[in-house]
Amino acid sequence: MYKKFGVAALSLVLILALALSGCSKKTDNSTTGTDASGATIKIGANYELSGAVATYGSDSLKGFKMAIDEVNKAGGVLGKQLEVVSKDNKSDPAQATSAEQTLMSQEKVVLSVGPATSGNFRASIPVAQSHQIPIISSSATADDDITVDAKTNKVRDYVFRTCFTDSFQGKIMANYASNTLNAKSAVIYADSSSDYAKGLAANFKTQFTKNGGQIVGESAYTAGDQDFNAVLTSLKSKQFDVMFVPGYYQEAGLIIKQARQLGLTQPILGADGFDSPELANIAGAANANDVYFSDHYSSLDKSDAVQNFINDYKSQNNGQDPNAFIAMGYDLGKYVADVIKRANSTDSKEIAKALASTKDFTGATGTFSVGPDHNVVKSAVVIEMQGGKQVAATRSE
């Protein structure tokens, strides 16, 4: 319902409105999480820069910033430079929630990237949903309660990721065990404290059994454990072809080391949690033989997109090779710039729409499209390690 005003009254209202606005025109910054009136476009980065999985977050941020620097040197996006505002979540879910709140409430970012791990990313979701600002992870692979609300089964409007899921990784590694390594039997030694590891274990078991294989033993450890000899010794009495160890590199490196020292020579399989230079350092190069894990990228890929990225990164980092987390962070940086450009706006709701409509984005980690569940359709790479070094990579779908 509207009230009618006289001409004089209406004139007074217009004068007051102009005075309050400073006679200035706002452009495309009416939505929460936008800062179009500023000199830069603020992008949040909520990563594990310290704590138990700091290498994942630090490497992701390193790759992300490299891409953003390239975008800015080329002129930025929508006539503005992209400004990365980073916060350390200390590898802790509560800290991840707090960091996201700061980025969105105080820093007024238009979107936020990270965290790197599923648990920390999940802890950030309520903040993004309540502020209606998109968050994107390039490595949060958990199946449950990420892009789709587990309670309502509805897709979350502001939650996206550019990586495949654990169910996909579990299936890929089971198929690799069956079809490439000709395994007929397997044992699973999983991190019981990690949703990531439990999801991988369940999906590996389902697919390996479907392939006609047999799981002859299942054991569990907890993140932070150091001594795995008792369980590994018990496994020596079993007949199995491969060992699947879903978890992170800290414990996986020790399991590899202690298994080899006990004389267990069977191939050891894992997922992208193995991807850290520290894996071979912890295991010892001599022990890191016949190790296979799924990943998002391999430096052994000879495509122009991959090799150009590697050469650029090495030129800026004293010849060091980038790992998958760096590559995924780099692609995420390029993707963020592409999304804002396609949205033609710094309005967070418009950016969310552009994210959801992504088709055939190509980067160093491959080509992907965003599905209706805000997960991406893309392939994986299975990496082989011998002597502590990556020696071969096979792309699988």
C-alpha positions in Angstrom: 0.0 0.0 0.0 1.3 3.4 -0.9 0.5 6.9 0.4 0.0 9.9 -1.8 2.2 13.0 -1.3 1.7 16.5 -2.4 4.3 18.1 -4.7 5.9 20.1 -1.9 6.2 17.1 0.4 7.6 15.0 -2.4 10.2 17.6 -3.2 11.3 17.7 0.4 11.7 13.9 0.4 13.8 14.0 -2.7 16.1 16.8 -1.3 16.6 14.8 2.0 17.4 11.6 0.1 20.0 13.3 -2.0 21.5 14.9 1.0 21.8 11.6 2.8 23.3 9.9 -0.2 25.9 12.6 -0.7 24.4 13.0 -4.3 26.4 10.0 -5.3 25.3 7.1 -7.4 26.0 3.5 -6.1 26.9 0.9 -8.6 26.2 -2.8 -8.1 27.1 -3.0 -4.4 23.7 -3.3 -2.7 24.1 -7.0 -1.9 25.8 -8.2 1.2 29.4 -9.2 0.4 30.0 -6.7 -2.3 32.5 -3.9 -2.5 32.2 -2.5 -6.0 32.6 1.1 -4.8 36.2 0.3 -3.6 39.4 0.3 -5.6 39.6 -3.5 -5.4 37.4 -6.6 -5.4 38.0 -8.4 -2.1 38.3 -12.2 -2.1 38.5 -14.1 1.1 41.0 -17.0 1.7 40.3 -19.2 4.7 43.1 -21.8 4.9 45.1 -24.1 7.1 48.3 -22.1 7.4 49.4 -23.7 10.7 48.4 -26.8 12.6 48.2 -30.5 11.6 47.5 -30.1 7.8 49.2 -26.8 7.2 50.9 -28.0 4.0 47.5 -28.4 2.4 46.3 -24.9 3.1 49.6 -23.2 2.6 50.1 -24.8 -0.8 46.5 -24.1 -1.9 47.0 -20.4 -1.0 50.3 -20.3 -2.7 48.8 -21.5 -6.0 45.8 -19.3 -5.6 47.9 -16.1 -5.0 50.0 -17.0 -8.0 47.0 -17.0 -10.3 45.5 -13.9 -8.8 48.9 -12.1 -9.3 48.7 -13.1 -13.0 45.2 -11.9 -13.3 46.0 -8.5 -11.7 49.1 -8.1 -14.0 46.9 -8.6 -17.0 44.5 -5.8 -15.8 42.4 -7.4 -13.2 38.6 -8.1 -13.6 35.9 -5.6 -14.4 38.5 -2.8 -14.4 39.6 -3.6 -10.8 42.4 -5.4 -9.1 41.6 -8.6 -7.0 42.6 -8.3 -3.4 43.2 -11.5 -1.4 42.4 -11.3 2.3 43.7 -14.4 4.0 43.0 -15.9 7.4 44.6 -18.8 9.2 42.1 -21.3 10.5 44.9 -23.3 12.2 43.6 -26.6 10.9 40.7 -26.4 13.3 37.0 -26.4 12.5 36.0 -23.8 15.2 38.8 -21.5 13.9 37.6 -22.0 10.3 34.1 -20.8 11.3 35.6 -17.8 13.1 37.8 -16.9 10.2 34.9 -17.1 7.7 32.8 -14.9 9.9 35.6 -12.3 10.0 36.0 -12.4 6.2 32.3 -12.0 5.5 31.2 -9.7 8.3 34.2 -7.4 8.7 36.2 -7.7 5.5 33.1 -7.7 3.2 34.5 -10.1 0.7 32.5 -10.9 -2.4 33.3 -14.6 -2.2 35.7 -16.8 -0.2 37.9 -19.8 -1.1 39.0 -22.7 1.2 39.4 -24.3 3.6 41.4 -27.1 2.1 40.0 -30.0 4.2 36.4 -31.3 4.3 35.9 -30.8 8.0 37.1 -27.2 8.0 35.2 -26.4 4.9 32.0 -27.9 6.4 32.4 -25.7 9.4 32.4 -22.6 7.2 29.2 -23.5 5.4 26.7 -22.0 7.8 28.5 -18.6 7.7 28.4 -18.5 3.9 24.8 -19.6 3.7 23.7 -17.0 6.3 25.6 -14.2 4.6 24.6 -15.4 1.1 28.2 -15.2 -0.1 29.7 -18.1 -2.1 32.5 -20.3 -0.7 34.5 -22.6 -2.9 37.0 -25.4 -2.0 39.4 -27.0 -4.4 40.1 -30.0 -2.2 37.2 -30.7 0.2 36.3 -34.1 -1.1 33.9 -35.5 1.5 30.6 -36.8 0.1 28.2 -36.0 2.9 26.8 -32.6 3.9 28.9 -30.4 1.8 27.2 -28.9 -1.3 23.9 -30.7 -0.4 22.3 -30.3 3.0 22.2 -33.8 4.5 19.0 -33.1 6.5 16.9 -31.5 3.8 18.6 -33.0 0.7 18.6 -29.5 -0.9 21.5 -28.0 -2.8 23.2 -25.2 -0.9 23.0 -22.0 -3.0 26.3 -20.6 -1.9 28.5 -23.7 -1.5 30.7 -25.0 -4.4 33.8 -27.1 -5.0 36.2 -27.7 -7.9 37.3 -31.2 -6.8 35.9 -34.7 -7.2 34.4 -36.5 -4.2 35.6 -39.3 -1.9 33.1 -41.8 -3.4 34.7 -41.1 -6.8 38.2 -41.5 -5.4 37.3 -44.8 -3.6 35.8 -46.2 -6.8 38.9 -45.1 -8.9 41.3 -46.8 -6.5 39.3 -50.0 -6.3 39.1 -50.2 -10.0 42.9 -49.5 -10.3 43.6 -52.3 -7.7 41.4 -54.7 -9.6 42.1 -53.8 -13.2 45.7 -52.5 -13.2 47.3 -54.3 -10.2 45.1 -57.4 -10.8 44.3 -57.6 -7.0 41.9 -60.2 -5.8 42.1 -59.5 -2.1 42.7 -56.3 0.0 43.0 -55.1 3.5 41.8 -51.6 4.6 43.7 -49.7 7.3 41.7 -46.4 7.8 41.8 -43.3 10.0 38.7 -43.8 12.2 38.8 -40.2 13.4 38.3 -38.7 9.8 35.1 -38.5 7.8 37.3 -38.2 4.8 39.0 -41.6 5.5 35.8 -43.3 6.5 34.1 -42.3 3.2 37.0 -43.5 1.1 37.1 -46.8 3.0 33.4 -47.4 2.5 33.5 -46.7 -1.2 36.7 -48.6 -1.9 35.1 -51.6 -0.2 31.9 -51.4 -2.1 33.6 -51.1 -5.5 36.3 -53.6 -4.9 33.7 -56.2 -3.8 31.6 -55.3 -6.8 34.6 -56.1 -9.0 34.8 -59.6 -7.5 37.5 -58.8 -5.0 37.5 -59.8 -1.3 38.3 -57.6 1.7 40.1 -60.0 4.0 40.8 -57.5 6.9 39.8 -54.1 8.2 41.7 -52.2 10.9 41.6 -48.6 12.2 44.0 -46.0 13.6 43.5 -42.5 14.9 45.0 -39.3 13.6 48.2 -38.6 15.7 49.1 -42.2 16.2 52.8 -43.0 15.8 53.2 -46.7 16.3 51.4 -49.0 13.8 53.5 -52.1 14.3 51.0 -54.2 16.2 48.3 -54.0 13.5 50.8 -54.3 10.7 52.3 -57.4 12.3 48.9 -59.0 12.5 48.4 -58.3 8.8 51.4 -60.3 8.0 49.5 -63.5 8.8 46.8 -62.6 6.2 47.0 -63.3 2.5 46.2 -60.1 0.6 47.3 -58.4 -2.7 47.0 -54.7 -1.8 46.6 -52.5 1.3 44.3 -49.5 1.1 45.2 -46.7 3.6 42.7 -43.8 3.4 44.0 -40.9 5.5 46.5 -38.1 5.5 50.2 -38.1 4.8 51.4 -37.8 8.4 50.1 -41.2 9.5 50.3 -42.7 6.0 54.0 -42.0 5.8 54.6 -43.8 9.1 52.4 -46.7 8.0 54.4 -47.1 4.8 57.7 -47.0 6.7 56.7 -49.5 9.3 55.0 -51.8 6.9 58.1 -52.0 4.7 60.4 -52.5 7.7 58.2 -55.5 8.8 58.6 -57.0 5.4 55.1 -56.2 4.0 55.9 -55.7 0.3 52.3 -55.5 -1.1 51.3 -52.3 -3.0 50.0 -49.6 -0.6 47.1 -47.5 -2.0 45.7 -44.2 -0.9 43.9 -41.0 -2.0 44.8 -37.3 -2.4 45.6 -37.1 1.3 48.9 -38.7 0.4 49.9 -35.8 -1.8 52.5 -34.0 0.2 56.3 -33.8 -0.2 56.4 -34.9 3.5 55.0 -38.4 2.6 58.3 -39.6 1.2 60.2 -37.7 3.9 58.3 -39.5 6.7 58.3 -42.9 5.0 61.9 -42.7 3.8 62.5 -42.8 0.0 63.7 -46.4 0.2 60.4 -47.5 1.7 58.1 -45.5 -0.6 57.9 -48.1 -3.3 54.8 -49.5 -4.9 52.7 -46.7 -3.5 49.7 -45.6 -5.5 47.2 -42.8 -4.8 44.4 -40.9 -6.6 45.0 -37.2 -7.2 43.7 -34.2 -9.1 46.8 -33.4 -11.1 50.3 -34.7 -12.0 53.4 -32.9 -13.0 54.1 -35.8 -15.4 51.2 -34.7 -17.6 52.7 -33.4 -20.8 49.8 -31.1 -21.9 50.6 -27.5 -22.6 48.3 -26.3 -19.8 50.1 -28.4 -17.2 53.7 -27.8 -18.5 53.2 -24.0 -18.9 51.9 -23.8 -15.3 54.8 -25.9 -14.0 57.4 -23.8 -15.8 55.9 -20.6 -14.5 55.8 -21.9 -11.0 59.3 -23.2 -11.1 60.6 -19.9 -12.4 59.1 -18.2 -9.3 60.1 -20.8 -6.8 63.8 -21.7 -7.3 63.0 -24.6 -9.6 60.6 -26.4 -7.1 57.9 -28.5 -8.7 54.3 -27.7 -7.7 52.2 -30.4 -6.1 48.5 -31.0 -6.6 47.3 -28.6 -3.9 49.3 -25.8 -5.5 47.9 -26.7 -8.9 44.3 -26.8 -7.5 44.8 -23.5 -5.8 46.1 -22.0 -9.0 43.1 -23.2 -11.0 40.8 -21.9 -8.3 42.4 -18.4 -8.6 41.9 -18.5 -12.4 38.4 -19.8 -11.9 37.4 -17.0 -9.5 38.5 -14.4 -12.0 36.6 -16.2 -14.8 33.4 -16.4 -12.6 33.4 -12.7 -11.7 34.0 -11.8 -15.3 31.1 -14.0 -16.5 28.9 -12.6 -13.7 29.9 -9.1 -14.9 29.2 -8.1 -11.3 30.6 -8.0 -7.8 27.2 -8.9 -6.4 27.6 -12.1 -4.5 24.3 -13.5 -5.7 25.2 -12.9 -9.3 28.6 -14.6 -8.7 26.8 -17.6 -7.2 24.7 -17.9 -10.4 27.8 -17.7 -12.6 29.5 -20.5 -10.5 26.4 -22.7 -10.9 26.4 -22.2 -14.7 30.1 -23.2 -15.3 30.7 -25.3 -18.4 34.0 -26.7 -19.6 36.4 -24.6 -17.5 40.0 -25.7 -18.3 43.0 -25.4 -16.1 46.2 -27.2 -15.0 44.2 -29.9 -13.3 41.9 -30.6 -16.2 38.5 -29.6 -17.5 35.4 -29.5 -15.4 31.7 -28.4 -15.5 29.6 -27.7 -12.4 26.7 -30.1 -12.0 23.2 -29.4 -10.5 24.5 -30.4 -7.1 27.4 -27.8 -7.3 29.9 -30.7 -7.6 32.1 -30.8 -10.6 32.4 -33.5 -13.3 36.1 -34.2 -14.0 38.6 -37.0 -14.2 41.2 -38.2 -11.6 44.9 -39.2 -11.9 46.4 -42.2 -10.2 50.0 -41.6 -9.3 52.7 -44.3 -8.8 55.6 -43.7 -6.4 58.9 -45.6 -6.5 61.9 -44.7 -4.4 60.0 -41.8 -2.9 59.4 -40.2 -6.3 56.4 -39.9 -8.6 57.3 -42.0 -11.6 54.0 -42.5 -13.5 50.5 -41.1 -13.8 47.3 -42.6 -15.3 44.2 -40.5 -15.9 41.0 -42.3 -14.9 37.3 -41.6 -15.1 
